[in-house]
Amino acid sequence: MMELSHSLTLNEEALQQLPPAKRPIFVFEWLRFLDKVLEAAHKSDIKGCQKQLVAQLVGQMNESPGPPTRKLVARCLATLFSVGDTFLLFDTINKCNDVLKNKDDSPSYLPTRLAAVTCIGAMYEKLGRMMGRSYEDTVQILI
């Protein structure tokens, strides 16, 4: 079943067929594969599926991921925008900022907030100036 996780986009049909206990492992395997593939990818390779990839990665950020998964999601998002188009970059930054603006301090929401911080940090680190003036908004939210 793990070979189904080796595609550019997350195989959501295969994910739904798995028992709930195995889903995080499937997602983690997909993220590891995606991390390796994106490093070597060309813009033309990901152009057709970038919108879906961004949606799936942001969706994973909202699934309360653990530390290894959130680091992979962050690295994949940053690499995706550095290799592919940046047309969804500011939308993704805004989604991360929206998660950070949420005042929910419950322990169940903490992994989602940490994932947003990790994603934004990885994007700022990898993309630098391409992130534009969103830095000011993010810092203000974090303070």
Secondary structure, 3 states (H helix, E strand, C coil): CHHHHCCCCCCHHHHHHCCHHHHHHHHHHHHHHHHHHHHHCCHHHHCCCHHHHHHHHHHHHCCCCCHHHHHHHHHHHHHHHHHCCCCCHHHHHHHHHHHHHCCCCCCCCHHHHHHHHHHHHHHHHHHHHHHCCHHHHHHHHHC
